[in-house]
């Protein structure tokens, strides 16, 4: 248990919850369609009756009339498509300052029958944490102020609150030790709470697996407003929250993560090859070796268009962006043996510390101090649409040529190919809900980005959907896999208050394969009335008459 928790507070909270929940039932149960004002007033009354710590309304409770409402709503949103005026906005936003505030929010949302969304920060590709397209009214619980981190180097672990960013976690670990790390995301602005619920892959996944593979405990608020740790929630629910997608089972308060060893010196490089420099054949070779390389080596490929060459003509570039857990001399030996086609040289390599490699992979300049990670700010805000695939067999060169042709047709396309193998192939598909393990060579992320809002958005949607259809013969099938942290509403979505098991199976099998049914059973047990729900949440089984 982290050092900042005070046992007497928990005792007081239990007493308050047991008495004030009855009060909520008597005085705050909604009648016929309360007005916006009455919703807010009733919620605040209920809230103050269900938390031993009152919430400061001026700094932690934001209505649309509050001048800070928009900035709070937009603070961690990455996809600007979900901030346009036509998108539904929450009735109000709560930013809890204590875990009892999260408990009270759940209790009062239940009693007042107000739909609740929860956000820990991060990409959230389809805006499900701060927009509800299927239910109104709704409220937003934003966990960004719950961001304490307690690192225990001697115990090789850390307790991390859900609102902390991946970058903050990395910084606090490195602050204590230069030979410890954690294998989570490459994008440092991700909120750790939601990031781990979907899997959490990063540049050390081939060595140590995903973030979920290195979680040893958790604390969450369940549908009844109780705080549960691993022992209290049981192994089935603990299994489900580690990779089963966010916001289906409860609200994560914090994770206890296992630290992993990293060398004092690591090496990074980025080598870019255009079509004119033989990119197609080099990428063909990468496909055959990427999942078989030394476990210490992670080489992803970032594919985009650029103007280059003598005539500054538009072309496709492939950038090999890598982290090696070792020095440059050993890296060059590994590359010469396994992937000489890339032509890596010593001058391409930069030896550095693990924390500096985090900055490098995240796209910061070499002069950026690690303290930038404490700002928790995203450098990526665009209008975009994304999709994903998993690849089991190398894509033939003829298909790559067709891919290049399609990329050249779009304004700002982006693809990222992330290698699997190593530890990823040694962990069972059923160990966590994240199933894309042995037999997967690499994952593809597709994106199209634009800046002109709703103008011409349909053009970009049409393009990425055509590209996705083109790739169908070359990626996983039965089901065609997808990554739950890259939510894709094209795969289907729930309707208002109706989370259909049959319909949800369409995307559930893509995200979780055979693990979907086990997730449904856990959901049915812990949240049978489907309080925690969104457009692609895990459904409970229908109630038997």
N, C-alpha and C positions, 0 to 999 in steps of 0.2 A: 504494500500500500504506500502511496507517495507521501512525502513528509508533510505536505500542507494540509492534510485532512485532519479534522478535529473530531474525535469520537463523540463528544457531547452534542455536537451539531447534528450528527446522525440520529442520536437518541431523540433530541428535540423534534427533528423532522418527522420521525415516525409517529410521535404523539400528535403532532399537528396534522399529519396526513390522515390519521385515523379519525380525528374529530372533524376536521374541516371538509373532508370528502363528503361526510353526511350533510354538512351545511351546504355544500355545493349542490347536492342532490335536491335539497329542500328549496333553495333560493335562486339557483342559477340555471336550472334546466330551462331550455329555450321553449318559448311558446310559438305562436305563429309568426314566422319570419321577422325576427327583431331587426330594427333599423341599424344602419352602420354605427351610429352613435351608441345605441344600446349594446351592440356587440362589444364595442371597445370598453364601455363602462362596466358591463357585466364581467368581461374578461379580467379587467384590472381588479375588480372586487374579489373575484374568485382567486385570482393569482395571489393577491396579498394575503388571502386566507389560507393559502396552501404552500407558502414558502416562509421559512423563519427569517429570511432576508428580503426586505422590501426592495423592489426594483426601482432605480431612479428613472422617472419617466422622461426627463429631459435628455438623458444620455444613453438610454437603453430601450426605449419604447418609441417607435417612430410611426406616425400616421402620415398619409399622403399630404396633409396640411403642414407637416413639419418641414422646414427648409432643408433638413439633412436627409429626408426620405430618399430622394433620388440618388444621392451620393452613396448612401448605405446600400441601396438596392444594386447599384452598378459596381460596387467596390471590388468584388471578385469575379464578376461575370466576364467570361471570355468571348462568348459568341454573341455579337451585337444584334443578331437576328431576334433575340429574345428580349431586347430592351426597347424595341420600336413602340410607338404609342399604341398601336393596335393590339399589342400583347397584354393579357390580363395582369393586373398588379395586385399584390397582397393588400388586404384590409389594413394591416399594420405589420411591422417588423419588430421582433424582440431580439435583443442581443444579450443573452444571459451572462451574468457575471459570476454565477455560482451554479453548481450542478442542481441545487434545489430549484433554481429558476427553470431548468429544463424539465424537471419533474412536474412542477406546477403548470407549465405550459401544456404538457400532455394531459394532465388531469382536467384542466379547464377546457381545453379543446374538445375533449370527450364529452364533458357535461353539457357544453354549449353547442355541441354538434357542428363545430367549425372545422373544416378541412385544414390540415397542417402540412406544411412542407418544411424540410430542414436542410440547412446548407452549412458545410464546413469550409467551403472555398475550393477553388480549382477549376478545371476545364468545364465540366458538365456540358457536354457537346449539344444536348437538346434542351438545356435550361430547366430540367425537371426539378431542380432543388429550389428554384425561385419563381417559377411560372407554373400555373395549373391551367391547362387548356380544356380540362374535363370537368372541373368543379369550381363553383363560386358560391359564397365567398371563401377565401382561404387566407391563412396567416403564414408568416415566414419566421422560423426560429433560426437565427444566424449565429453560429458558434464561434465566430472569429475572435471573440474576446476570451474564450477559454483556450489558452495556448501555452500553458505551463509545460516545461520539459524538465524532468529529473533524470540525470544520467548517472548510472552506477557502473563505473568502469570495472571495479573489482568483481561485481556480479555479472558482468557482460550483458547488461540490460539497461533499459530506460523506460520510464513511464512518460507517455506523450499525450497531451490533451488534443482533442479532435480538431480544434481550430488552428493549431500550429501548422506551419507550412513544412513541406519536405525540406526546403532549404534551411529553415530554422533548426530542424532536427539534425541535419548534417553538421551545421555550424556548432551546435552545442556538444555534439559528440567529439568533433575535432578539437574543440576548446579544451577538452579533458585528455585527449589522447590522439596522437598522429598515426596510431596503428590499429584503430578501431573505426568501423563504418557501419552502414546499414544499406541493404540492397533494395532501395525503392526507386522512385521516379527520376527521370532525367530532367523534367521541368520543375524547377525549384519552388514555384509559386503554388503548387498543388497543396490543398488542404489535406492533412494526413488522415483525417477521419474518414472521408469518403474514398480517398485514394486506395486505402488498404481493403475496403469492402469489396472492390472489384478485382483485386489481384495484386496490382502495384509492381509493374515490371520496370527494370532499369538496366544500367550498364554492367551490373554485377550478377545479373540473373543466371548466366551460364555457369558461374562459380558457386552461387549460393541460393539460387532459386528466386522466387518472388518475395515481395514484402510479406504476403500472407503466409509464406512458408517459414517466416521468421518472427511470428507473433506467438507469445507464450501466455498471454492473459489479456483481458479486456474488461472494461466497465461500461455498462450501457443502461439506458432507461427503457424499461419495457412498456407495454401498452397499459399497464396498471399504475405507471408512475414509480415503479420500484427501481432501485439501482441494483444491478446484478453484476457480479464478477463471474469468472469462469466456473468456479465451484457452484455458485448459486444458479447460474443459467443452465448448466449441464452441457455435456459434450456435443449433443446434437445441435443446439443453438450456437454454441461456440464454433462448431464446424460451419454452420450456415453463414455467419456474419463475416467469415474470412474468405471472401470471394464470391458470395451470393448476390452481390450488388447492393447498393445503398438504399436505405429508407424503406425496407420491406418488413423488418423484424423489430425495429426499435431505433433509438438514437444513441449512437456511439459517443461516449464521453471521453474515453481515452483508451489507448493501446499500451500494453507492455510488450516491447519489442526486444528481440535478441540481437545483440551487437555481433558483428563478424570481424575477423582479423583482416587488415589490409596492410600491404608492405609500406615501409616508410617512403619508398620511391616507386611511383607508377609512371607509365608513359602514355601519352596521347598523341594522336595524329589525325589529320584530315587530308586526304588525297582526292583530287577531283579529276574526273575524266569525262570529256565530252564525246558526243557521237563521232566526231572527226578524229578523236584520239583512241578509237577502238573500244568505246564504252560497252558496246553490246557483248563482245566476246569476253571482256573482263567480268561483266556482271554474270554471264553464263558460268564462268569458273567460280565466282563467289557463291553461286547457288549450290554448287556441289561440295564446297568446303566449309561454308559458314557455320554449319551445325556440328562440324567434326573438328574444328580447330581446338587448340589447347584451351582448357576451361578458363584460363586466366585472360583470354582474349575475346573481346566483344567488338565486332565490326558491324555497324549498321550502315545502310546506304540511304542517303537523302537524294531524291530524284526530283528535279524541277527543270524549268525552261530558263534560258538565258540568251542574251545576245552576245555572240562571240565570233572569233575568226576575223579574217581580213575584211570582209564586207559587213561585219557586225550583224550577221544574219542570226535569226532565231534558231536555237538548237536545244538539245536535251543534255543536261549535265548529271553525272552520278558522283556524289561525294561520299567517300568512305571515311566515316567518322568513328574513331576507335578509342577504347580504353584497354590498356594492358596492365595487369597487376604484376608488374616487374619492371626491370630496367630496360633501356633501349637495346643493349647488346643482346640480351636474351630474346627480346621481341624480334629483332632482325633475323635471328636464327630460325625462330618459329615461322616467320613469314617466308623466308627463303625456302624452307622445306615444304610449306603447305600452300602458299599463295604468292609465288614469285611473279605472277602475271601483273600484279598491281605495281610492281617496280618501286617498292618502298625503300627509301634511303635514310641514312642517319640524319640528314638535315631536315627530313620530314618529321622527325620525332622530337617530342618535348618531354623531358623528364621533369616530374613535379610531385607534389604531395597529393594525397587522395582528395582533400578538400579543394585544392586548386583544380583538380580534374573535374570536379563537380561543376565548377564555374565554366570550365572549358566546354564541357559537353552541353551545358545550358546556353552557350552562345555568348558568354561575356568575354571581353577583351582580356589579354594576359596581364594588364595592369590593374584590373578591378580587384579591390580588396575583398576578402571573404565576408566582411561585415555587410556587404550588400545583401547577403542572404537573409539578414535580420529584417529587412524592409518588407519582405513577403509580397512584393509587387510583381505582377505579371508583365512581361514584355510583349505579350501576344494578345491583342484585342482586335478582332476582325469580324466581318460577316463571313460565315463559312458553313459548309456542309461537309460531313465526313462519313466514311464507311470503312469497313475493315474486312480482312480475309486471313485465313491461315493456309499455308502452302505445304504440301506433302511431297510433291515431285517437282523437279526443276522445270521452269517454264522454258519452252524451246525458243531458239533465237528468232524463228519466224514470228512467233507470238510477240516477242519483245519488239520487233520492228513494227507490228501493228499497234503496240502500246505507245511507242514513240509518236507515231502519226496522230494518235488521239490526244496525247499531251500537248502537242504543238497547236491543236485547235482551240485550246482554252487559254484564258487570260493569265490566271495565276494558279496553275495546278501544282500540287505537291504530293509526293509519295514518300513514305518512310518504310524501309524494309528492315525488320529487326530479327536477328538470328536467334535460333533456339539451340537445342542440343545441350551437352554438358549436364549440369544438375537438373535442368528442365526435363530431360529425358529419363531421369532416374527417379522421379517422384511420381507416384501413382496418380492416374486421372481422378480417382475418388478421394485422394488425401484431403483436398479442399474442393469447394465447388468449382474452382477454375480448372477445366478439364483438358486444356490444349497442351499436351505434354509430349510423350514419346511419339515419334513419327512425324512431328511438325518440324519442317526445315526452317521456316521463318514466317513472320506475320507481316502483312501489308496494311498500312494505313493510307487511305486515299483522302485528299482534301482538295476542295476548290475554295478560293478566298476572293472576296471582293470588298469594295469600299463604298459603293453607292447605294447602300441600304436595300430597300425593297425594289428599287429600279433594276430591271433586268434580272432579278433573282431567279426567275423561272428558267432562264437560259443556263445558269450555272447548275441548277438542280437537274435539268435535263441532261447536261453534259456528264455529270458524275454518275447518274443512273445508267446512261449508255455505256460508260466505261466499266461499271460494275457488271453489267450484263455481258460485255465483251470478255471479261476475265473469268466468267463462270466455268469454262472447261478446264481451267488451269489451277484451280484452288480446291480446297477440301469440299467434299460432297457428302450428302446423307448423314448428318445435315451439313449444309454450308456454314462453317463456323463464323463467329463474330465475337469481338471483345466487348464485354459488358461495360467497361469504362469508356468505350467509344459508342455510347448509346446511339442507336439509329432507329428513328421512328418509322422509317420506310419498312421495317420488318414487321410492323403491326403495333397496335396500341390498345389499351383498355378504353372503355367508354365510361360515361358518367356513372359512378357508383357501381359499376359492373365489371369486376375482374374475372373474366371467363377463363376457366382452366383450359378449355379447348383452344380458345384464341391465343391465350398466353403461351401455349405450347409452341406456337409458331416461332416466337423469338426466344423462348426459354430453352428450346432444344439447341438453338444456334449458339447461345451464350454458354450453356452449361452441359450440353449433351445429356448423358444418362443421369447426371446429378440433379437435373431439374425436378424429377419426381420426388427425390429426397427433400429438396428445398420446399416443395409444396407441402409435404407431410409436416415439416417443421413449422411452416407458416400456419397450417391448420391447427396445430397444437398451441402455439404461443400467441396467435392473433387471429382467432377464428372469425371475428367480425370485420376483419380487414380495415382496421383503423389506419395503419401505416400503408398508404397506397399512392401510386402515381401511374403515369401513362404506361410504364412497363414494369410494375411491381410484381412480385411473386404472388400468385393467387392462393387463397385457401380452397380446399375442396368444398363442393356444395354441401350445405347442411342437409343431412338425411331427414326426411319427413317422418 
